[in-house]
């Protein structure tokens, strides 16, 4: 590891029709390998969704080449400085959807999506009493950090949202709804679901939580805790003011913590919030059963 930020992490997506997406994914993998980038990229007929890490030179070349491609000339890259790679390998996979939804109706964010709000506009609307603030992420992401007064949908995966909305928000179809997610891509579809289900006043945070945290005026205000990210960093700071607080609680003792770990048991690997004291006390296991199972497997081995 170096002492200076000589690496970058790029987060990006674009909904655009990609002809022969399976072939494009295979070619893009070889291209990323040639640049020695690492990360995860999804290619679908409906577009691209990726996060990669590399040196400043490698990431600059990647952005330049992508902007020179006619399909991605206006693609927005969110950039984080880093001291090292945030991934161990490079994966480029072809999938049917950029965000797995399996909704009964086809949703094209270029045709149907909520009104986009800048960080400043979002911050202002957060303070209105009549708004519903809907987190577009999963439970474990919400538990680490979220916007103040946001609703925590009880969903294990994104494809659970349509039914959750029908079960929980049907009385709010005429209320303004603010949606947000990590980088913006899930809200492109989430707002489409809401509008397709009959909601009339729907908004999304442009660029997601990570963009909100970088805004020089807002500085992440009204976001409590850390933002979960899908790379080796696990979490990043959003609220850059003296209002920053910890909202996560330890899985074992319920003390405040913002540290996520994977269960030491290879057959479990349940990701859970754990304070430093309990990491040492429970040796990284999420339950006593996992520790017992792991010891039994070791003996058999």
N, C-alpha and C positions, 0 to 999 in steps of 0.2 A: 504493500500500500504506500502511496506517495503522500506527501504533506500538503500538496496543492490540489485544487480541483482541476485535474487534467482530463477528466472524463465527463461525459454528459449522458443523461437519460432522456430519451424522446418519447412522448406520448402523443398519439395521433389517431385519427380515423377520418374516413370520408365515405359517404353513401353515394356510390356512382356505379353504373352498370359496367361490369368487367366481363368482356367476352372470354370464353374458355378459361374460367377461373382456376380449374385444376392445373392446367398447363402453366398459367401465370404464377401459381403458387410454387410449382417446381422450379421455374426459372428464377423466381424471386429469392428462393432459398439459396440457390447457387450464387446469386448476386450478393446476398448478405454475407455469405461465407467468404467471398472474395474481398469484401471490405473488413472482414474479421469482426463484424457486429455480433452481439449476443442479445437474445430476447425472445419474445413471443409475438407472432404475427398471424392473424386470421384473414384468409382471403375467401370471399364468397361472391356469388354473382352480383350481390347488391353492394359490394364495396370492400374496403380494407379497414382493419382495426389492429393497431400494433403498439408495442412499447419495446424499445431497444436501447442498449447501452453501448458505448464505444468511446474512443478518444475524441477530442474536439475535432481533429482532422477527419476522422472516420464519419462522425455524425454530420459534419458540414457537407461532406461529399454525398452522403445519403440524402440529405434534404435538397441539395442542389439537383441531384439526379431525379429525385421524385418530382420536383417542381418543373423539371424539363420534360416530364412525361405528360402528354395531353390530358390524361384522365385525372392527374393529381396536381395540376399547375397552381391551384389555389388552396391546397391542403394546409391546414394550420397545425403547426408543431408546438407542443408545450415542452419547454426545455428546463431540466433541472441540472445544476452542476453537481458533480460527484468526484470522489477521490479514487474510485475503482469501478469495475463492472458491477452492475446490479443483477446480472444473470450469469449462470454458469455455462449455458449452451444457447444455440439459436434454433428456434422452431418456427417453421412457416407451414401452416396447415390449411387445407381447403375444407370449408364447412358450408352447410346449407344456409346458415344465418350468421351474421356477425355477432349478434347477441341471441342466444338460444331462447326462443319465445314460444314457438309452435302455436301461435294465435290462429283462430279460425279464418280471419280475414287478412289479406295481404296488406301490410303497412309500408308505405314508402315515405320516409321522413322528408323527402324533397317535395312531397305533395301535401302531407298531413302531419303537422307537428305544432307544438305550443309556441306561443310568442316568446322570443328570446330576450332575456334581461341581462344587461351588463352587471358586473359585481356591484356597482354603485346603486343601480336600479333595484337589484335583488335585495340589497341591504336595506334600502328604504322600505320596500314592500314587506320585508320580514317584520317590521315594526307596526304594521297595521293589525288591528285586533280581529278583523273579520276574515283573515286569510287562513287557508289550510296549507300547512307546510308538509309536503310528502317526501320522505326519503326514498329514493329509487334504488336502494342497495339491499344487501342481505343483512340478516340479524347481526352477525359477528362484526360486520363493518360498522353498523350503527352503534354497537356497544362500545367501540373504541372512541368514537367521536361523531358529533352530529350538530346540526343547527339547532339553536335554542327553540324550544316549543315544537319541534318537528314530531310528526307521527312516525312511530316505528312499526312498519308493516310486519306482521308475523309471517314472513316468507323465508323459505330455505333456498329458493332459487328464483331467478327472474321470471320464469314461465308460470310461477304461482300468482303473479300480479293480477291478471284479468279477473280471476275468481275472487281474490282478496278485495279488489275494488268493488265488485258486485255485492259482496257480503258486507262491506264496511262503509262505503262512501255513497251509497245510492241516495241518501237524503241531502247530499251536498252538491248536487249537480249545477246549482246556480251560484255557488260560492267561488271566489277566486282561489285557484290551487297553484301553489308554487312547488315545482319539483326540482330536485337536484340529485346528482350522482358524482362519481369521482372525476371523470374527465368529460362528461357530457353525452356520451354515446347512448347510454341506457335511457336517458331522458328523451332522446330523439324518438324512441319507440314508446316509452311510457306515456308521453303526452299524446301520442297518436292513439294509444289504447283508450285513454281518458276521453278524447274527443270522439272516438268511434263509439264509445259507450254512452254518449250523450252529455258530456260535461262541456260547458260553454265558455268558461273563463280560465284558460289553462296557460301556465307559463313554465319556462325552463331556464335554469341558470346557464348562461352561455359559457362554455369552456369548463363547466363543472367546478367542484370544490378546489381543485389544484390551481385553477386560474383565479378564483376568488381570493385564495391565500396570497397570491402574488400581487394583487392590486395595490398600488402605492397609497391610494386614498383610504380604501376600506380596511386594509391590513388584516383581513380575516376576522374582523369583529363579528360577534354573535355566533361564531362556530366554537363549540366547546369540545375539548379533547383533541385527539390526533386523527388524521385521515389514513385509513387503511389503503395500502398500495400493493399491487400484485408483483412485487419483485423482492429482492433480498433485503431491502430496507424495512419492509413490513409496514412501517408507519412514517408519516411526515407531519411536521408542524404546519398548521394553517393559521391559527390566531397568533399574530406577531405583536400583540399588545400586552399590557400588564393585566388584561382580562383573561388571559389564557389559563384554563383549568384542566384538571384530569377528571374524566367522567367514567373511565373504565374501572371495574372492580375485580379484585382477585377471585378466581374460580374457587379457591380454597377458603380464604379467610375474609373476603369481601373488603379488604383494604383497597384504597385507590391505587391504580396502576395503569400504565399504558403499554405494558410489555406483553406481546403475544408470543407463545412458544408452542411447539408441537410436542405432543405426548411422547415420552421416551420409548414407549412400546411401539415397535415397528408395525405391529398388526393394528394399532389404533391410530396413532399420529394425529389425534384430535387436537385441533388448534384451540388454545384457551388462554385467557388473560391470567397472568401469574406474577405476583410480586417477588422481589429478590429473595426474601426470607422463605417463602413457600417453595421456590425453585430448589433451594438447598434442602429444605425439610422433606419435600416429597420427591426429590431427585428427578424432577421433570415429568413425573407421571401425573395423569389427570385424575386417576382414581386408585385406591389401594388394589382393586381388582386387576388393573393394568400392570401394576408392579408384580403382583403374584403370577399373572399369566406370563409375563416376560421372564421371570425367574424359572418358571416351569419349562418354558421353551428352551432356555439356556441349558438347563439340566439334561433335557432330552437330546440337545445337540452334542 
